[in-house]
Amino acid sequence: MSGLKNLKKRRRVQVISIAGICIAIVLVILALLPDDSFQFFRSPSEVAEAPPLPTERFRIGGLVEQGSLVRGQGEQISFAVTDGGASVPVVYTGILPDLFEEGQGMVAQGNYINGRFEAVEILAKHDETYMPSEVIDALKEQGTYVAPDGAVVTN
């Protein structure tokens, strides 16, 4: 009977050791990933304060500035994205999501080149009232966030 207890104890130690090794391997892999593997977005104010290198791909998020949407030849669109503190011109070639319009929240992915953001992707919203939580937080910091029910929210 004592041999069976020792076997169970040994197996339990082996399973816990293998699980610990697997967790350690995953943590090492996460630590070795390049910084751009974790894509968050930057607000227009952050981009204006510290413009990124033209080779750096990142996401920018905010509100589409009222009166800034200009449709060009074919599929080229230009507009400005703002967070209330700064405004960044954006250029995009492609088809916009159905719910994309002025005054609405958006997140775009691309590069900041020569003072404008050249987007390669405009991320779609879920519905008319959806806005990414990071955009809401940035707008609250600026004191310009308006909740979907129309109430002005400030810090």
C-alpha positions as CSV (number, residue, x, y, z in Angstrom):
1,M,0.0,0.0,0.0
2,S,2.8,2.4,0.8
3,G,4.3,1.8,-2.7
4,L,1.0,3.0,-4.3
5,K,1.1,6.2,-2.2
6,N,4.7,6.9,-3.3
7,L,3.7,6.3,-6.9
8,K,0.8,8.8,-6.6
9,K,3.1,11.3,-4.9
10,R,5.8,10.9,-7.6
11,R,3.2,11.3,-10.4
12,R,1.7,14.4,-8.7
13,V,5.2,16.0,-8.5
14,Q,5.9,15.1,-12.1
15,V,2.6,16.7,-13.3
16,I,3.3,19.9,-11.3
17,S,6.8,20.1,-12.6
18,I,5.8,19.7,-16.2
19,A,3.1,22.3,-15.8
20,G,5.6,24.7,-14.2
21,I,8.1,24.2,-17.0
22,C,5.3,24.8,-19.6
23,I,4.3,28.1,-17.9
24,A,8.0,29.2,-17.8
25,I,8.4,28.4,-21.5
26,V,5.3,30.5,-22.3
27,L,6.6,33.4,-20.2
28,V,10.0,33.3,-21.9
29,I,8.4,33.3,-25.4
30,L,6.2,36.3,-24.4
31,A,9.3,38.2,-23.1
32,L,11.2,37.6,-26.3
33,L,8.4,38.9,-28.6
34,P,9.1,42.2,-30.3
35,D,7.4,45.3,-28.7
36,D,5.2,45.8,-31.8
37,S,3.6,42.4,-31.3
38,F,1.3,44.0,-28.7
39,Q,-0.7,46.6,-30.7
40,F,-2.4,49.2,-28.7
41,F,-3.5,52.5,-30.2
42,R,-2.2,56.0,-29.7
43,S,-4.4,59.1,-29.4
44,P,-3.8,62.1,-31.7
45,S,-2.3,64.0,-28.8
46,E,0.3,61.3,-28.2
47,V,1.2,61.3,-31.9
48,A,1.5,65.1,-31.9
49,E,3.7,65.1,-28.8
50,A,6.1,62.3,-29.9
51,P,5.8,61.6,-33.7
52,P,6.7,58.0,-34.4
53,L,9.2,56.9,-37.0
54,P,7.8,56.5,-40.6
55,T,8.7,52.8,-40.4
56,E,6.7,52.2,-37.3
57,R,3.3,50.7,-37.8
58,F,0.8,51.5,-35.1
59,R,-2.9,52.2,-34.4
60,I,-4.4,55.6,-33.9
61,G,-7.8,56.1,-32.4
62,G,-10.2,59.0,-31.7
63,L,-13.1,60.7,-33.3
64,V,-13.5,61.6,-37.0
65,E,-13.4,65.4,-37.0
66,Q,-16.5,67.1,-38.1
67,G,-16.2,68.6,-41.6
68,S,-12.9,66.8,-42.4
69,L,-14.1,63.9,-44.5
70,V,-13.1,64.3,-48.1
71,R,-13.7,61.6,-50.7
72,G,-11.1,61.7,-53.5
73,Q,-10.8,59.9,-56.8
74,G,-11.8,56.2,-56.6
75,E,-11.4,54.8,-53.2
76,Q,-9.1,57.4,-51.6
77,I,-10.5,59.1,-48.6
78,S,-8.9,61.7,-46.3
79,F,-10.1,62.9,-42.9
80,A,-8.8,64.1,-39.6
81,V,-8.9,62.1,-36.4
82,T,-9.1,64.1,-33.1
83,D,-9.2,63.5,-29.4
84,G,-10.1,67.1,-28.5
85,G,-6.5,68.0,-27.8
86,A,-4.9,67.5,-31.2
87,S,-5.9,66.5,-34.7
88,V,-4.0,64.3,-37.1
89,P,-4.7,64.1,-40.9
90,V,-5.4,60.6,-42.1
91,V,-5.3,59.3,-45.7
92,Y,-6.8,55.9,-46.6
93,T,-7.3,54.0,-49.8
94,G,-10.0,51.4,-49.6
95,I,-13.6,50.8,-48.7
96,L,-14.7,52.3,-45.4
97,P,-16.8,50.3,-42.9
98,D,-20.6,51.0,-43.3
99,L,-20.8,52.8,-39.9
100,F,-17.9,55.1,-40.6
101,E,-18.9,58.8,-40.4
102,E,-17.9,62.2,-39.0
103,G,-18.2,62.5,-35.2
104,Q,-17.9,58.8,-34.6
105,G,-15.1,56.8,-32.9
106,M,-12.6,54.9,-35.1
107,V,-9.3,53.1,-34.9
108,A,-6.9,53.0,-37.9
109,Q,-3.7,51.0,-38.4
110,G,-0.8,52.4,-40.5
111,N,2.2,54.7,-40.5
112,Y,2.8,58.4,-39.7
113,I,4.7,59.8,-42.7
114,N,5.4,63.5,-43.4
115,G,2.9,64.8,-40.9
116,R,0.0,62.6,-41.8
117,F,-1.2,59.1,-40.9
118,E,-1.3,56.8,-43.9
119,A,-3.8,54.1,-42.9
120,V,-3.8,50.6,-44.3
121,E,-6.8,49.5,-42.3
122,I,-9.8,51.2,-40.7
123,L,-11.3,49.0,-38.0
124,A,-15.0,48.6,-38.1
125,K,-17.3,49.5,-35.2
126,H,-19.7,47.0,-33.8
127,D,-22.7,49.4,-33.9
128,E,-23.6,53.1,-33.8
129,T,-22.8,53.4,-30.1
130,Y,-19.6,51.4,-30.0
131,M,-16.3,53.1,-29.2
132,P,-13.1,51.3,-28.1
133,S,-12.5,51.6,-24.4
134,E,-9.1,53.2,-25.1
135,V,-10.7,55.9,-27.1
136,I,-13.3,56.5,-24.3
137,D,-10.5,56.8,-21.8
138,A,-8.5,59.2,-24.0
139,L,-11.6,61.4,-24.5
140,K,-12.4,61.4,-20.8
141,E,-8.8,62.6,-20.1
142,Q,-9.4,65.5,-22.5
143,G,-12.8,66.1,-20.9
144,T,-14.7,65.8,-24.2
145,Y,-16.4,62.4,-23.9
146,V,-20.1,62.3,-24.5
147,A,-21.9,59.1,-23.4
148,P,-24.2,57.4,-25.9
149,D,-27.2,58.7,-23.9
150,G,-26.0,62.3,-24.5
151,A,-24.6,63.0,-21.0
152,V,-21.3,64.8,-21.0
153,V,-18.8,62.9,-18.8
154,T,-15.8,64.5,-17.3
155,N,-13.1,63.5,-14.8
